[in-house]
Amino acid sequence: MGYLVLWDTIDPGNSGGSVPTPDSPWTGHVIVPEKFACLHCQAQFATKDELFEHRFNEHPYRRPVLFYQGRELNNPREDIYHVIAADDFDFKQADWLELEGERVSEAVLRHFLTQQRQKIVKIRLVNEGLSSEYELKIHVADLAELAQVDELFFTLLDQVNLSVLAVDQFVKACRKFNTVLAYVDGLSHYIYAILAKDQTGGTQLRRDQAKGRMSRALEVLKRFDTPLARAICGVINFNLNCFSAGSTLEHAPKLQQAMQWFHHLQTQVPNLAKPTGIGVIDQGLKLPLDRFTDSILNWVLMPLERQAEQLDLIVQSKRDSAHFDEDKLKLSMLLSQIYLFMHDYAPAKHQARGSMNDPAFGAWAQAVLDQCETMNEKQT
């Protein structure tokens, strides 16, 4: 690196002497270092780097976020199947809003959304540093069309004539109902799942594809508040062992009681010894079921004495390789209760041991083992 030596005198050459340099205009002037101020809190920093660090540590940019019915929309595209209420949406961390590219007030946007029934709406949330764009696909079903689809469902898709051809006929008959196409799609996926699980009705799907079809049906139908949709969602959750108190299944009481029974075993383990004689009541909706689910529902709703009579048949059914693991677990829970009723504790423990490490059913399995040990100690 080169350098330049500076002197405090200037040699004028042949003048025969040296002349002092003139005083600088900056002599005696104190240079104050430049300060960099934060626009948000007026704090000052010696360097731009310090300001930058402060800005993003203390005042970070926050992406505007849209909430729908209390749920943050992580996906920029959202399907909405219900009439929108004015307070359904919350616009977080947004300085202003845009509707279809035009800046609007929050009140105007809320009112606009409540008026839509069949429309794709594009909105943008903006703040000082970032923006978020959303596409809302609003398709509110016409109640009259929903009722007509339900009627066609029970007419064309009864248990006797269930087939791929029947599903095709159902879909074609429903094409004229423009506001409920997603609903029709969800119902169809459920029937395809049944056909795949039973490997019947001319299906080209493999048995292991049934769960995928069920999940697709559930994702759509959970958005519709109809007795049929709630019942099918209940059946799918029952298949997947997502047991609940069944409070939304009043139109399918047979399923409701079975769901409550399994939910009771899973969550209220101290009352395991409670008899299971629920009894069969009105079956409600004549909802198509796969043969395994139908059998399990029938067995669960029998009095304990009848269940004991069906013991060999239930054991044989559990050995069927076509059963999904979820169905085998339900049969294990049922068999453990039957063996406890019969005071046959070794096979009861055997049914429970396979679920000891299951995070959802481990507590139930441990309760069965504990109860067996307690009863054995009493007998000795």
N, C-alpha and C positions, 0 to 999 in steps of 0.2 A: 504494500500500500504506500503511495506517495504522500508527501506532506509539504506544507509551506511554512517557512519560518517568518514570523512577523516581528518587526522592530518598532520601537516607539519613536524613532527619528527617521527623517527622510534625507538621504544624501543627495544634495542638488547637483552633484557632479563637480564642476570646476569652480564652485563658489568659494572653495577654500575652507568650508566649515560645515557644520550640521545644523539643521533648522528643526526645532521641536514641532511635532505634529499638532494641528489645531485640535481644540477640544471637541469631542464627539457630542452631538445633540442628545445622546442617551446617557451622558455622564450624570450619575446621581439618580437616574430613573430606575425605580424598582419594577422589574417585569413580573407581573402576576401570572402564574401558570393558568392556562385555559381550563375551565371547568365544564364538565358535560352533565347537563341536568336531565333528570327523569321527567318525562311529560306527565306521568301518572301521580307521582308523590312529591316532585320537586327536589328530591335528594340529588346531590351533586357528587361527581366522581372525577378523578384525575385523568383517567384514560377512557377511551371508547370501549375498550375491552371490559373494564370494570362496569361501565354502564350496561353493556350487553349482558353481562352475567347477572347483574341486578334485575334487569328487565325480565329475563326469562325465569329467574328464580322467584322473584316477588310478584311479578305481574305477567304470568304466562298467558299466551293466547289460548283461549278455550274455544273449542269447536262448538258452534251452535248445535243444539240437539232438540229433536222433536220427540215428544212423549205422546202416546195414544193410550188413553184410559190407564194412566199411571205406568205404562210400560215404555221404556226407551226403544225407539226404532233403530236397530243396528243395521237393518237392511234398507237401502234407499228406495226400495219398492215395497209397498204394503197393500194387501188386498183387504178391503173393508166390506163386510156383508150386512152391516146394521145401519139403521138411520143414525146419522151423526148428531150428537147433542152438542150444544154450544161449549160445554166445558170438557169435552172429550180430549181436546188437544192442549198441550202446554208447550210453549216456545221458550226454551231455556237458552240463556247466554246469547241472545240475538238482539242486535241494536235496531234492526228493521227487517221487514218481511216483504217477499215478492210473490205475487201470484201470476203465473204465466208471463213472467218477465216484467210485470208492472209492480212498482212499489205500492203497498197498501197498508192500512192500519190493521192492528190485531183484531179489532171489532169487525171490520169489513170482512176479513178472511174467515173469522169464526162463523159469521152469518152466511157467507157464501157456501161453506162446507155443509152446513145444516140443510141446505136446500138441494143438495145433489143426491141423485138416486142411481143413475147409470152414467158414470163419467170418469175419465182419467184426468186427474188434477196434478199439475206440477207447481210445487212451491219451493221457495229458496229462503233460507235463514242466513242472515249476514251480520257479522260484527266487525270490529276494527281490523282484525287480522285474518279471519277465516270465514268461509261460508259452507253451508251444507244444503244439498239439493235432495228433494224427495219427490217420488211419483206415487200418488195415491190412486189406486184402482178401486173405485167405488161401484159396487154392484149390489144394490139392495133388492132382495127378492120380493116379488109381488106375492102377497099372501094367498090370493086366489090360485096363482100358478103353483105355489108350494102344495096346496091342498090337492090339486089335480095330479101332480107328480106322485104324491103319496098314494093316491087311489090307483094309479097305474102300476105303481110298485107292487102293491098287494094283489093286483089282478094278474099281472104278467109274470111275477116272480114268486109264485107260491112254491112251497117246498116240493111238491110232486113234480112240477115241470121245470125245475131249476136247471138251466143249461146256458151255454154260451149263446146259443140261438135266441133264447128268451131274453138275455141281456141286450142283444142287438135289437130285438124288437122293442124293448123298453126304451132304449136310447133314441131310436127313430121316432117313436110315438111322442117323445118329449122335446123334439127339436123345435117345435113351435113356441115353446116357453122360453123366451129370450132372457128373462131375468133370473132364471134358476139353472142355468147350464152347469155351473160349478156344483150345485147340489146334486144334479143328475150324475155328474162325473163321480162324486164321492160315493153315492149309492151303488154305482156300477162297480167301482173298485172293491167294495165290500163283497158283492156277490162273486166277483172274480176270485177273491181271496178264499171264499168258502169252497168254490169249485176246485181251486188248486189244493187246498188242504185235504179235501176228500178224494181228489183225483177222479173227478166224475164230470158229467155234463159236457163232454167234448172239449175240455180245457186243454190247451197246449202249454200251460204253465207247469213248472215243476212244483212239487209240494213245498220245497224250501223257499219258493217265491211268495207263498201266501202271506208271510209276515210283512213283506214289503208292500203288498197291496193293502193290507190292513192299515199300515202306517199312513199310506197315502189317503185312504178313506178317512181316517181319524183326523188328519191335518185339515181336511176340508169340512167335514161334517161337524166338528166341534164349534164351528162358527155359526151354525144354524140352530136356532132355538125352537125346534119342533119335536114332538114326542118320538117320531121315527128316528130323527138324527140323534137324540139323546140315548135312545135305546141301542142303536147300533154302536155309538161310542162306548156305551156300557159293555156291550158284548166284546168289542175289541179290547178294551181295558181288561176285561175278565180273561180273555185269551192270553194277554201279556202279563197276567198276574199283578196288574195295577189295581188292587182292591181298594174300595172306598166304602163309605157308609151308605152309598146308593141313594142319596137323598134326591137325585134328579131322575130316578128310574120308576116313578110312581105309575107310569103307563106300562111297565113291564115287571109286574110284581114277582114273577118267578125268578127272574134275573136279579131283582133287587134283594130278595131274601138270601139267595146264594152268595151274592156279593157281600152282604152284611155278615154272613156266617164266616166266610174266609177272612174278612177284615177283622172280625172279632178274634179269630184264632191268631192272626198275625200281630195284633196290637194289644189285646186284653188278655195276655197270657195267664194271669192268676186264675181266671175262670175257665181254664181249659176243660175241666171235667163236666162242664155244662152240657146236658143232653142236646143232640142235634135234631130232634124231632120237630122240624119246622112245619111240615105238612104242605101238601100241594094246594094252592089256591088258584083262582082264575088266572090263566096264563097271559092275559092281557093281549098285547099285539102278537099276531101270528108271524113273528119275525123269523125268516130263514136262518138256520144254524148249521154249522158243520156237525158231523155225527159225533165227534168226540165231545164237543161242548154240550151237545144235547144230552149225551149219556151222563156226563158229570153233573149237570144240573138236576137230572132226574134222581140220581143217587143221593146227592147232597140233601135234597128235599124230602127224602124218605125218613120215617121214624127210625131210630137206632135198631130196633128189632128187625125191620125190613132190610136195613143196611147189612146187618149181620148175616141174614139169609142170602144176600147177594155177594158175600165176601169173595167166593171163588171166582165169580165173574169179574169183579173189580180187580182182583189180583191178575187175572188173565189179561184184562184190558191194559193194565200198566205195562205188561211185558210186550205189548204191541210196538214194534219198532217204528211204526208210522206216527206214533205220538210225539209231539214236540216236548221239549224239556219242561216247558211251562205246564203242560197238561200232566206230565208225570209228577211234578211237584204237587199239584192239586190233588192227585190221587194218593200221594204219600200222606198228605195232611188228612184226607178222608180216612184212609186205612188206619192211620195211627189212632184216630178217634174210635174207630170200630174195635180195634184191639184193646184199647183202654176200657171200653164198655164191656168187653168180654174178659177182662182181667188177664189178658195174655200179653205180658209186658215185654218179653223178648222181641217179638216181631214189631211191637209198637216202637221200641227203641231203634230197631233196624230201619224203620221208615223215616225216622227223624235224623239219624246220624248223617245222612247225605247232605243235609242243609245246615250243618253246624257252622260252616264258614261263610254262609250266604249272608251278606250284609242286611238284606231285607227280611230274611226268615230265620236267621240264626237264633234270635230270641225265642221264637216259637219252638224250634228244635230243642233248645236247652230246657225249655219248660216241660216238654214231653219227657226228656231224660230224667229231669228232677222228679217229676211226678211218678215215673216208673220206680225210681229208687225209693221214694217215700212209701209207695204201696208195697214194695218188696220187703221193706223193713217192718211194716205193720204185720205182714203175713208171717214173718219169722219171729 
